[in-house]
Amino acid sequence: METYFVPYNGEQVAAIDIKGRRVIVLSTDRDALEEGLSLLGADRFVEFEEEGEFERDKLFVSLAEQASCDIVVAAGEDTELSDVLNSLEKQLGWVN
């Protein structure tokens, strides 16, 4: 079983814009997400526990649909959200 901490702003899944793409960055590390809420435009997080890849995939698709986003990124344990955001800035191409 895997636990995911998902950023929310009010009742909405928090997504950010990176180079013209809407992105949700969630984490398996509660502390890292809690510390990085402001970077993600969030004011709280919601915890989801998923059993297996199928349930995880359903969660990610559902979150993407709710936030009308293109990309869902799950940061692992001990990963700083600022590092994830910097990496996405460098690696993603601009949407034309």
C-alpha positions as CSV (number, residue, x, y, z in Angstrom):
1,M,0.0,0.0,0.0
2,E,1.3,3.4,-0.9
3,T,0.3,6.7,0.7
4,Y,0.1,9.9,-1.5
5,F,-0.2,13.4,-0.1
6,V,-2.0,15.6,-2.6
7,P,-2.0,19.4,-2.5
8,Y,-5.3,21.3,-2.4
9,N,-6.3,24.9,-2.5
10,G,-9.6,25.1,-0.8
11,E,-11.7,22.2,-2.2
12,Q,-9.7,22.0,-5.5
13,V,-6.7,20.0,-6.4
14,A,-3.8,22.5,-6.6
15,A,-2.1,22.5,-10.0
16,I,0.7,24.9,-11.1
17,D,1.7,26.1,-14.6
18,I,5.1,25.2,-15.9
19,K,6.0,26.3,-19.4
20,G,2.4,26.3,-20.5
21,R,1.5,22.9,-18.9
22,R,-0.7,22.4,-15.9
23,V,1.1,20.1,-13.4
24,I,0.1,18.4,-10.2
25,V,3.0,17.6,-7.9
26,L,2.1,15.2,-5.1
27,S,4.4,13.4,-2.7
28,T,4.8,10.2,-0.8
29,D,6.6,12.3,1.9
30,R,4.1,14.1,4.1
31,D,6.7,16.5,5.6
32,A,8.1,17.5,2.2
33,L,4.7,18.3,0.9
34,E,3.6,20.1,4.0
35,E,6.7,22.3,3.8
36,G,6.2,23.0,0.1
37,L,2.5,23.8,0.0
38,S,3.1,27.5,-0.9
39,L,5.3,26.4,-3.8
40,L,2.4,24.5,-5.2
41,G,-0.3,27.1,-4.7
42,A,-1.9,25.0,-2.0
43,D,-3.2,25.7,1.5
44,R,-3.6,22.1,2.7
45,F,-3.1,18.5,1.6
46,V,-5.3,15.4,1.4
47,E,-3.9,11.9,2.1
48,F,-4.8,9.0,-0.2
49,E,-3.9,5.4,0.4
50,E,-3.8,3.2,-2.7
51,E,-3.3,-0.5,-3.1
52,G,-1.4,-1.5,-6.2
53,E,-0.6,0.2,-9.5
54,F,-4.2,0.0,-10.9
55,E,-5.6,2.0,-7.9
56,R,-2.7,4.4,-8.1
57,D,-3.3,5.0,-11.8
58,K,-7.0,5.6,-11.2
59,L,-6.1,8.2,-8.6
60,F,-3.7,10.0,-10.9
61,V,-6.2,10.1,-13.7
62,S,-8.9,11.3,-11.5
63,L,-6.7,14.1,-10.1
64,A,-5.6,15.1,-13.6
65,E,-9.2,15.3,-14.7
66,Q,-10.3,17.3,-11.6
67,A,-7.5,19.9,-12.2
68,S,-7.6,19.9,-16.0
69,C,-3.9,19.2,-16.0
70,D,-1.5,17.5,-18.3
71,I,1.0,16.0,-15.9
72,V,0.9,14.4,-12.5
73,V,4.3,14.0,-10.8
74,A,4.8,11.9,-7.6
75,A,7.8,12.9,-5.7
76,G,9.4,10.2,-3.5
77,E,10.6,10.1,0.0
78,D,13.1,12.7,1.0
79,T,12.7,14.7,-2.2
80,E,12.5,18.4,-1.9
81,L,9.7,19.9,-3.9
82,S,11.8,22.8,-5.0
83,D,14.2,20.3,-6.6
84,V,11.2,18.7,-8.5
85,L,10.0,22.0,-9.7
86,N,13.5,23.1,-10.8
87,S,13.9,19.8,-12.7
88,L,10.5,20.2,-14.4
89,E,11.4,23.7,-15.4
90,K,14.6,22.5,-17.1
91,Q,13.2,19.3,-18.7
92,L,9.8,20.3,-20.0
93,G,9.5,22.0,-23.4
94,W,7.2,24.9,-24.0
95,V,3.7,24.2,-25.2
96,N,3.1,26.1,-28.4
